Amino acid sequence: MSLRTQAAADFAAIAQDTAEFGWPVTVVNPDGLQAALTGLSVDVHAAIDPDTGQLISGRSVSLTLPIAAVVAAGLGEPAGPVDPSRLPWRVAFDDVNGNSYTFAIASTMPDRTIGAVVCRLEQYSHT
C-alpha cells in the first residue's frame, strides 16, 4: 500500500470514528436525497486576523467528509451553489450541547490526495 493510499485510509478512519473526532451529520443533495454520515465539523464564532493578530468577530463553519462516503451514499460529490434556481447542498448537525443547526454548502475544496472534501458552510433557512 502506498503512503498516499494509507493516508486516505487513515483520514477516512479518523473522520468516521465517533469515539474520536468524527461527528454525525445529515447531508442532503440538491435533489433532496439525504444520508446520515460522519465527518469533522468546526463551528467557531471568533477568529484571529492573520495579518494583525487581532481577535475578530465572525462565524466560521466547515465540514470535512470522506468523498467516497458521500458518493457511496448515492449523493454524488458535494459542490457549492451553482444554479440559484435549485436548492443548495445542505448539512445538519448538532453542537456539543445538542443544539441543531442547518447549513448550506457555500463552497467546497476537494483534496483528492487523501479523498476528502472540505465544505465551507453558511447559515441556511429555507423560506
Phi, psi and omega per residue, in radians:
M1 nan 2.297 3.129
S2 -1.279 2.841 3.092
L3 -1.089 -0.634 3.123
R4 -1.134 -0.774 3.107
T5 -1.113 -0.696 3.116
Q6 -1.144 -0.710 3.119
A7 -1.094 -0.721 3.110
A8 -1.113 -0.741 3.113
A9 -1.149 -0.701 3.108
D10 -1.107 -0.786 3.126
F11 -1.040 -0.841 -3.121
A12 -1.040 -0.720 3.135
A13 -1.132 -0.752 -3.131
I14 -1.177 -0.814 -3.067
A15 -1.165 -0.460 -3.050
Q16 -1.815 0.096 -3.120
D17 -1.675 1.775 -3.101
T18 -1.255 -0.197 3.048
A19 -1.385 -0.232 3.136
E20 -2.047 -1.910 -3.047
F21 -1.651 -0.368 -3.078
G22 -1.080 2.547 -3.101
W23 -2.337 2.327 -3.135
P24 -1.180 2.337 3.133
V25 -2.415 2.697 2.987
T26 -1.912 2.244 -3.130
V27 -2.009 2.296 3.140
V28 -2.178 2.201 3.124
N29 -1.495 3.011 -3.094
P30 -1.062 -0.377 3.109
D31 -1.451 -0.056 3.130
G32 1.603 -0.009 3.074
L33 -1.284 2.380 -3.114
Q34 -2.304 2.764 3.126
A35 -2.613 2.545 3.013
A36 -1.523 2.071 -3.117
L37 -2.221 -3.139 3.088
T38 -2.303 2.351 -3.128
G39 -2.650 -2.951 3.140
L40 -1.878 1.960 -3.106
S41 -1.893 2.603 3.102
V42 -2.358 2.285 3.099
D43 -2.526 1.726 -3.114
V44 -2.181 2.621 -3.074
H45 -1.898 0.080 3.101
A46 -2.486 2.643 -3.141
A47 -2.562 2.873 3.089
I48 -1.804 2.238 3.051
D49 -1.241 2.044 -3.078
P50 -1.133 -0.406 -3.130
D51 -1.371 -0.644 -3.056
T52 -1.921 -0.314 -3.079
G53 1.346 0.104 -3.106
Q54 -1.524 2.576 3.047
L55 -1.249 2.254 3.111
I56 -2.132 2.672 3.137
S57 -1.552 2.518 3.104
G58 2.722 2.748 -3.121
R59 -1.888 2.279 3.102
S60 -2.137 2.027 -3.096
V61 -2.214 2.311 3.089
S62 -2.575 2.844 3.114
L63 -2.467 2.296 3.087
T64 -2.004 2.225 -3.083
L65 -2.221 2.627 2.950
P66 -1.212 2.169 -3.125
I67 -0.980 -0.750 -3.093
A68 -1.050 -0.619 -3.138
A69 -1.192 -0.691 3.135
V70 -1.181 -0.774 3.136
V71 -1.155 -0.736 3.132
A72 -1.101 -0.477 3.106
A73 -1.360 -0.039 3.095
G74 1.467 0.273 -3.081
L75 -1.614 -0.257 -2.993
G76 1.499 -2.892 -3.138
E77 -1.801 2.246 -3.101
P78 -1.015 2.551 3.095
A79 -2.574 2.670 3.053
G80 -1.181 3.027 -3.085
P81 -1.078 2.282 3.123
V82 -2.020 -0.788 -3.091
D83 -1.983 1.891 -3.083
P84 -1.116 -0.252 3.130
S85 -1.443 -0.119 -3.136
R86 -1.944 2.772 3.039
L87 -1.161 2.581 3.107
P88 -1.404 2.943 2.895
W89 -1.072 2.446 -3.138
R90 -2.284 2.630 3.041
V91 -2.366 2.584 3.096
A92 -2.344 2.405 3.033
F93 -2.751 2.799 3.111
D94 -1.606 2.657 2.971
D95 -1.456 -3.103 -3.076
V96 -1.174 -0.266 3.108
N97 -1.672 0.065 3.104
G98 1.547 0.115 3.089
N99 -1.414 2.248 -3.073
S100 -1.609 2.454 3.130
Y101 -2.346 2.543 3.065
T102 -2.095 2.368 -3.089
F103 -2.269 2.704 2.973
A104 -1.763 2.541 3.062
I105 -1.371 2.007 -3.125
A106 -1.468 -0.633 3.110
S107 -2.807 2.806 3.115
T108 -2.266 2.642 3.076
M109 -2.319 1.577 3.130
P110 -1.235 2.444 3.032
D111 -2.016 1.646 -3.055
R112 -1.373 -0.055 3.059
T113 -1.269 -0.729 3.136
I114 -2.008 0.126 3.058
G115 1.288 0.641 -3.125
A116 -2.050 2.692 2.986
V117 -2.273 2.139 3.079
V118 -1.613 2.170 -3.130
C119 -1.919 2.071 3.026
R120 -1.445 2.244 -3.007
L121 -1.949 2.721 3.018
E122 -2.389 2.691 -3.134
Q123 -0.930 2.446 -3.108
Y124 -2.257 2.326 2.958
S125 -2.505 2.141 -3.107
H126 -1.511 2.155 3.135
T127 -1.911 nan nan
